[in-house]
């Protein structure tokens, strides 16, 4: 299991911290059948900085 921030792109009122499994991540299908991928260029930083980029 993982614990993390999930954003659905529906606005900040729908974003949330929570638990999820690898199976749940793998089962997500986005437009055109795309799945969730990891960001190969991600660098650790405070959450407060990362969330600004998502909400920009």
C-alpha positions in Angstrom: 0.0 0.0 0.0 1.0 3.6 -0.6 0.0 6.9 1.0 0.0 10.0 -1.1 -1.7 13.0 -2.6 -4.3 12.3 -5.3 -5.5 14.9 -7.7 -8.3 14.1 -10.2 -8.1 17.3 -12.1 -11.6 18.3 -11.0 -10.5 21.2 -8.8 -8.8 21.4 -5.4 -12.0 20.4 -3.6 -11.6 16.9 -5.0 -7.9 16.5 -4.2 -7.0 14.4 -1.2 -4.4 12.5 0.8 -5.1 8.8 1.1 -4.1 5.2 0.9 -4.1 3.3 -2.3 -2.7 0.0 -3.6 -0.5 -0.7 -6.6 -3.4 -2.7 -8.0 -5.6 0.4 -7.9 -3.0 2.5 -9.6 -2.6 -0.1 -12.4 -6.3 -0.3 -12.9 -6.8 3.4 -13.6 -7.5 4.1 -17.3 -7.5 7.6 -18.6 -8.6 9.0 -22.0 -7.6 6.8 -24.9 -6.8 3.9 -22.6 -3.7 5.5 -21.1 -2.7 4.5 -17.6 -0.8 6.2 -14.8 2.9 6.4 -15.3 5.7 7.5 -12.9 7.6 10.7 -13.6 11.1 9.8 -14.5 12.3 13.4 -14.0 10.7 13.9 -10.6 12.9 15.4 -7.9 12.1 15.4 -4.2 10.7 18.7 -2.9 8.3 20.0 -0.2 4.7 19.2 -0.9 3.9 23.0 -0.8 6.1 23.6 -3.8 4.8 20.6 -5.8 1.1 21.4 -5.3 1.7 24.9 -6.7 2.8 23.4 -10.0 -0.3 21.1 -10.2 -2.7 24.0 -9.5 -1.0 26.4 -11.9 
